[in-house]
Amino acid sequence: MEPMEAVKALARNKVVLLVGGAAVVAAALGLGYKYYKYSRKPENRTRVGVVSQLFVHPLKSGKGVSVPLAECLKLGLKCGQMRDRHWLVVTEDGHMVTARQQPRLVLVSLTCEGDQVCLNGPNMAELRFPVKQPDKPIVDCRVFMGSIQGRDCGDEASGWLVGYLAAGKTFRLVHFEADMRARRAAEIEPLFPQHEEVAYSDSGPVMLLSESSIKDLSQKLDKDVTVERFRPNIVIGDCEAFAEDSWEEIQIGSVRLRRVMSCGRCVLTTVDPETGIITRKEPLETLKSYRLCKPDEKHIYKSAPLFGQLLCVEKTGVMQVGDEVYKISH
């Protein structure tokens, strides 16, 4: 073949290759689009209830603060400067103190006004101090078996707690700040995704419970129990008792939440939120009579009765009392 003819043949082959390649790409894209179009399941939304109450618990084991509106962030609910379970009482060596050891903690109210923390309790003068105290030391703390940091809130807060609890021990108050390393939820409860984190919460960032479930339990007791005893973040009305057990994915306002597991209950539920007295009996014993897990889930929940649902936050946003709750299915 002459040189010029060889060049022309090569050019023709390049055109064929380019056209053929483009056709292959187009076909692949077409198949990909068709696959995406037909494999992507449509999303259905079903109304299942309405938000009747929202609670932020700024102090772990402290009194819950009822709020009309809250931001739902990856680490839980936030209203103003108050963030859920972001303050913690610890011993002198940094171990957490909860109402399991000091039941009267449930009567302590920690709220925020502007940039000030307000600490209140029965027969105690209110103590105020700044939310941000960069001059105070950061201390290492232990929440269950996990390590986490906290900013010490100062000697005045410590003295207030010592005076209130009157236990003959030294207590400190610490604050979890945004730039601190959170605990991995999966290290506490393996059912949580590896990337999920919490501050001082027991395990999950959000806990949800329905009014009907509380009413169902109260009907089995000699005395009614209130929602505050179970320390939820989101309370749902206008649904059947324990309907929340089956909500795998829900939408509230602009927030998307996914169920991870049921909330296994402990002796903390036997602390009366109005008196701070612990009985170690009810309503825990009654819950155990009809709310134990299935036999194949005992490795997860053991003997703890199930009451409420622990959720992770798939999409952050704002929710408010009165928002309708939608169950998402595919």
C-alpha positions as a printed NumPy array, in Angstrom:
array([[  0.   ,   0.   ,   0.   ],
       [  1.251,   3.453,  -0.944],
       [  1.99 ,   5.866,   1.939],
       [ -0.845,   8.216,   1.001],
       [ -3.359,   5.354,   0.785],
       [ -2.191,   4.069,   4.184],
       [ -2.803,   7.495,   5.734],
       [ -6.302,   7.631,   4.235],
       [ -7.119,   4.12 ,   5.498],
       [ -5.913,   5.022,   8.987],
       [ -8.103,   8.118,   8.963],
       [-11.118,   6.042,   7.896],
       [-10.47 ,   3.57 ,  10.732],
       [-10.252,   6.407,  13.267],
       [-13.64 ,   7.737,  12.149],
       [-15.16 ,   4.256,  12.443],
       [-13.622,   3.81 ,  15.885],
       [-14.869,   7.213,  17.068],
       [-18.393,   6.627,  15.752],
       [-18.447,   3.116,  17.181],
       [-17.113,   4.284,  20.525],
       [-19.703,   7.037,  20.728],
       [-22.436,   4.513,  19.979],
       [-21.19 ,   2.212,  22.736],
       [-21.073,   5.079,  25.236],
       [-24.553,   6.235,  24.228],
       [-25.891,   2.714,  24.557],
       [-24.263,   2.328,  27.963],
       [-25.695,   5.637,  29.142],
       [-29.087,   4.64 ,  27.837],
       [-28.957,   1.323,  29.636],
       [-27.724,   3.054,  32.763],
       [-30.594,   5.538,  32.649],
       [-33.125,   2.76 ,  32.04 ],
       [-31.63 ,   0.747,  34.901],
       [-31.761,   3.791,  37.213],
       [-35.271,   4.635,  36.054],
       [-36.705,   1.177,  36.613],
       [-34.634,   0.07 ,  39.611],
       [-35.181,   3.198,  41.714],
       [-38.215,   2.47 ,  43.815],
       [-40.72 ,   5.284,  44.23 ],
       [-40.983,   6.825,  47.689],
       [-44.346,   6.712,  49.46 ],
       [-45.269,   8.932,  52.4  ],
       [-47.998,   7.907,  54.836],
       [-49.152,  10.167,  57.652],
       [-48.761,   8.276,  60.935],
       [-49.057,  10.947,  63.616],
       [-48.249,  14.458,  64.777],
       [-45.518,  15.913,  67.   ],
       [-47.178,  16.733,  70.337],
       [-44.06 ,  17.627,  72.357],
       [-40.351,  18.247,  71.85 ],
       [-37.789,  17.975,  74.642],
       [-34.159,  19.012,  74.936],
       [-32.264,  17.55 ,  77.897],
       [-29.202,  19.837,  78.131],
       [-27.909,  18.165,  81.326],
       [-27.62 ,  14.385,  81.24 ],
       [-30.136,  13.065,  83.827],
       [-31.354,  16.626,  84.416],
       [-34.838,  17.999,  83.84 ],
       [-36.054,  18.038,  80.247],
       [-36.876,  21.388,  78.662],
       [-40.087,  21.44 ,  76.621],
       [-39.587,  23.545,  73.472],
       [-41.977,  24.532,  70.66 ],
       [-39.322,  24.207,  67.953],
       [-35.892,  22.622,  67.635],
       [-33.095,  22.066,  65.181],
       [-32.411,  18.385,  64.669],
       [-28.674,  17.96 ,  64.164],
       [-26.516,  14.86 ,  63.831],
       [-25.822,  14.865,  67.592],
       [-29.453,  15.472,  68.532],
       [-31.852,  18.329,  69.216],
       [-30.785,  21.938,  69.696],
       [-32.754,  25.   ,  70.758],
       [-30.765,  28.215,  71.046],
       [-27.643,  27.444,  73.093],
       [-29.254,  24.35 ,  74.603],
       [-28.075,  21.107,  73.036],
       [-29.285,  17.69 ,  74.079],
       [-27.027,  15.883,  76.585],
       [-24.151,  18.353,  76.136],
       [-23.6  ,  18.978,  79.882],
       [-22.587,  16.242,  82.287],
       [-21.971,  15.815,  86.012],
       [-18.775,  13.902,  86.734],
       [-16.821,  12.742,  89.763],
       [-13.456,  14.25 ,  90.596],
       [-11.747,  11.637,  88.426],
       [-14.061,  12.245,  85.448],
       [-16.575,   9.381,  85.705],
       [-20.145,  10.277,  84.75 ],
       [-22.796,  10.738,  87.419],
       [-26.438,  10.127,  86.49 ],
       [-29.755,   9.748,  88.279],
       [-28.952,   6.072,  88.642],
       [-26.483,   7.069,  91.367],
       [-27.945,  10.472,  92.304],
       [-31.733,  10.369,  91.683],
       [-32.258,  14.024,  92.673],
       [-30.421,  15.074,  89.523],
       [-33.766,  14.756,  87.695],
       [-34.915,  17.884,  89.557],
       [-31.98 ,  19.991,  88.321],
       [-32.809,  22.389,  85.517],
       [-30.051,  23.58 ,  83.184],
       [-31.245,  26.161,  80.664],
       [-29.623,  28.944,  78.646],
       [-30.524,  32.604,  78.353],
       [-28.449,  34.295,  75.69 ],
       [-24.848,  33.32 ,  76.39 ],
       [-25.533,  32.396,  80.021],
       [-26.153,  28.976,  81.55 ],
       [-28.825,  28.991,  84.277],
       [-28.607,  26.225,  86.876],
       [-31.62 ,  25.722,  89.16 ],
       [-32.76 ,  23.16 ,  91.715],
       [-35.109,  22.843,  94.72 ],
       [-34.1  ,  25.097,  97.635],
       [-31.066,  26.347,  95.695],
       [-30.253,  29.863,  94.54 ],
       [-29.933,  30.128,  90.78 ],
       [-26.373,  30.011,  89.476],
       [-25.42 ,  31.711,  86.213],
       [-22.195,  31.367,  84.26 ],
       [-21.099,  31.778,  80.628],
       [-21.811,  29.029,  78.111],
       [-18.321,  29.499,  76.686],
       [-15.434,  29.528,  79.152],
       [-12.247,  29.126,  77.09 ],
       [-10.058,  29.806,  80.135],
       [-11.363,  26.706,  81.921],
       [ -9.515,  23.367,  81.521],
       [-10.616,  20.523,  79.269],
       [-10.907,  17.27 ,  81.192],
       [-11.085,  13.631,  80.138],
       [-14.365,  11.957,  81.096],
       [-15.811,   8.467,  81.097],
       [-19.357,   7.835,  79.873],
       [-20.039,   4.159,  80.461],
       [-16.936,   2.517,  78.95 ],
       [-16.141,   5.309,  76.494],
       [-13.745,   8.235,  76.765],
       [-14.831,  11.758,  75.876],
       [-13.755,  15.289,  76.719],
       [-15.578,  18.099,  78.473],
       [-14.847,  21.719,  79.36 ],
       [-14.933,  22.184,  83.128],
       [-17.601,  24.736,  84.046],
       [-15.746,  26.107,  87.068],
       [-15.598,  25.959,  90.846],
       [-18.897,  27.788,  91.392],
       [-20.814,  25.185,  89.375],
       [-18.964,  22.433,  91.245],
       [-19.824,  23.987,  94.609],
       [-23.478,  24.34 ,  93.572],
       [-23.676,  20.622,  92.721],
       [-21.873,  19.571,  95.912],
       [-24.28 ,  21.667,  97.981],
       [-27.353,  20.39 ,  96.18 ],
       [-26.521,  16.682,  96.102],
       [-25.099,  16.723,  99.652],
       [-23.422,  13.372,  99.096],
       [-20.129,  14.176, 100.802],
       [-18.346,  13.969,  97.457],
       [-16.874,  16.411,  94.977],
       [-18.702,  16.792,  91.673],
       [-17.79 ,  18.774,  88.566],
       [-19.934,  20.007,  85.696],
       [-18.498,  19.672,  82.184],
       [-19.653,  20.918,  78.791],
       [-19.184,  19.182,  75.44 ],
       [-18.092,  21.711,  72.812],
       [-18.483,  21.582,  69.045],
       [-14.785,  21.028,  68.291],
       [-14.445,  18.097,  70.691],
       [-14.363,  14.508,  69.501],
       [-17.721,  12.776,  69.987],
       [-18.221,   9.118,  70.928],
       [-18.952,   6.599,  68.197],
       [-22.456,   5.203,  68.69 ],
       [-21.464,   1.825,  67.197],
       [-18.97 ,   1.285,  70.031],
       [-21.901,   1.513,  72.447],
       [-24.58 ,  -0.245,  70.385],
       [-23.249,  -2.167,  67.344],
       [-26.521,  -1.7  ,  65.43 ],
       [-25.673,   1.958,  64.845],
       [-23.837,   2.83 ,  61.595],
       [-20.093,   3.319,  62.029],
       [-20.226,   7.039,  61.223],
       [-22.91 ,   7.919,  63.79 ],
       [-21.756,   9.891,  66.839],
       [-23.148,  11.077,  70.174],
       [-22.006,  13.435,  72.904],
       [-23.082,  12.379,  76.429],
       [-26.219,  10.437,  75.398],
       [-26.369,   6.778,  76.406],
       [-26.293,   5.566,  72.799],
       [-28.462,   7.256,  70.148],
       [-28.827,  10.956,  69.317],
       [-32.656,  10.986,  69.171],
       [-35.3  ,   9.058,  71.119],
       [-38.95 ,   8.969,  70.058],
       [-42.005,   7.755,  71.986],
       [-45.755,   7.989,  71.443],
       [-48.385,   9.323,  73.835],
       [-50.47 ,   6.194,  73.267],
       [-47.638,   3.946,  74.415],
       [-47.375,   5.918,  77.663],
       [-51.157,   5.727,  78.132],
       [-51.077,   1.966,  77.494],
       [-48.486,   1.552,  80.249],
       [-50.312,   3.854,  82.674],
       [-53.467,   1.746,  82.353],
       [-51.5  ,  -1.209,  83.747],
       [-50.172,   0.727,  86.763],
       [-51.729,   1.923,  90.013],
       [-50.588,   5.448,  89.209],
       [-50.235,   7.15 ,  85.84 ],
       [-46.731,   7.894,  84.563],
       [-45.807,  10.98 ,  82.591],
       [-43.673,  11.33 ,  79.492],
       [-40.902,  13.051,  81.489],
       [-40.074,   9.763,  83.221],
       [-38.86 ,   8.296,  79.906],
       [-36.854,  11.307,  78.718],
       [-37.739,  11.266,  74.997],
       [-36.811,  13.99 ,  72.536],
       [-39.855,  13.612,  70.303],
       [-43.336,  12.708,  71.522],
       [-45.894,  11.643,  68.932],
       [-49.665,  11.959,  69.216],
       [-52.562,  10.742,  67.074],
       [-51.295,   7.176,  66.631],
       [-51.879,   3.728,  68.104],
       [-49.834,   2.438,  71.047],
       [-46.437,   1.158,  69.93 ],
       [-47.063,   2.137,  66.313],
       [-43.602,   3.741,  66.463],
       [-42.053,   0.258,  66.651],
       [-42.699,  -0.189,  62.92 ],
       [-41.542,   3.199,  61.615],
       [-38.241,   2.414,  59.926],
       [-37.902,   5.828,  58.286],
       [-39.867,   8.993,  59.024],
       [-40.089,  12.605,  57.904],
       [-40.9  ,  15.432,  60.331],
       [-40.78 ,  18.933,  58.884],
       [-37.514,  19.105,  56.941],
       [-35.948,  16.339,  59.062],
       [-35.444,  12.74 ,  57.956],
       [-34.906,  10.13 ,  60.689],
       [-34.14 ,   6.406,  60.528],
       [-34.914,   3.86 ,  63.238],
       [-31.858,   1.982,  64.507],
       [-33.202,  -0.003,  67.445],
       [-35.699,  -0.031,  70.296],
       [-34.812,   1.691,  73.564],
       [-34.027,  -0.884,  76.256],
       [-35.136,   0.492,  79.614],
       [-33.233,   0.471,  82.905],
       [-33.656,   1.43 ,  86.553],
       [-33.645,   5.136,  85.622],
       [-37.334,   4.79 ,  84.681],
       [-38.103,   4.125,  88.365],
       [-36.986,   7.64 ,  89.367],
       [-40.017,   9.882,  89.872],
       [-39.35 ,  13.089,  87.847],
       [-41.464,  15.123,  90.293],
       [-39.84 ,  13.981,  93.547],
       [-36.423,  12.608,  92.589],
       [-37.159,   9.405,  94.55 ],
       [-36.045,   6.056,  93.113],
       [-38.068,   2.887,  93.824],
       [-36.181,   0.414,  91.594],
       [-39.534,  -1.274,  90.88 ],
       [-42.215,   0.446,  88.825],
       [-42.836,   0.994,  85.998],
       [-39.89 ,  -1.243,  85.088],
       [-41.44 ,  -4.426,  86.466],
       [-44.697,  -3.887,  84.58 ],
       [-42.822,  -3.126,  81.366],
       [-40.95 ,  -6.404,  81.758],
       [-44.274,  -8.241,  81.952],
       [-45.226,  -7.375,  78.368],
       [-42.479,  -5.47 ,  76.536],
       [-39.547,  -7.899,  76.406],
       [-37.777,  -8.493,  73.108],
       [-38.176, -11.5  ,  70.832],
       [-36.011, -14.522,  71.724],
       [-33.712, -13.92 ,  68.726],
       [-32.996, -10.368,  69.952],
       [-31.862, -11.262,  73.476],
       [-28.228, -10.83 ,  72.489],
       [-29.074,  -7.164,  71.817],
       [-31.493,  -6.206,  74.59 ],
       [-30.954,  -8.974,  77.154],
       [-33.652,  -8.581,  79.854],
       [-34.376,  -4.875,  79.269],
       [-37.98 ,  -4.076,  78.321],
       [-38.437,  -2.034,  75.14 ],
       [-40.142,   1.351,  75.274],
       [-39.5  ,   3.981,  72.615],
       [-37.252,   4.033,  69.564],
       [-33.684,   5.234,  69.023],
       [-33.146,   7.061,  65.752],
       [-30.275,   8.46 ,  63.741],
       [-30.541,  11.67 ,  61.744],
       [-30.339,  11.151,  57.993],
       [-31.21 ,  14.732,  57.074],
       [-30.828,  17.623,  59.495],
       [-33.35 ,  20.434,  59.688],
       [-36.013,  22.037,  61.844],
       [-39.063,  20.443,  63.444],
       [-41.797,  21.921,  65.597],
       [-44.75 ,  20.918,  67.713],
       [-47.707,  20.357,  65.408],
       [-45.647,  18.96 ,  62.521],
       [-47.174,  15.924,  60.893],
       [-45.133,  12.716,  60.964],
       [-44.816,  10.711,  57.759],
       [-43.689,   7.123,  57.453],
       [-41.48 ,   6.627,  54.411],
       [-41.682,   3.411,  52.409],
       [-40.138,   2.365,  49.105]])
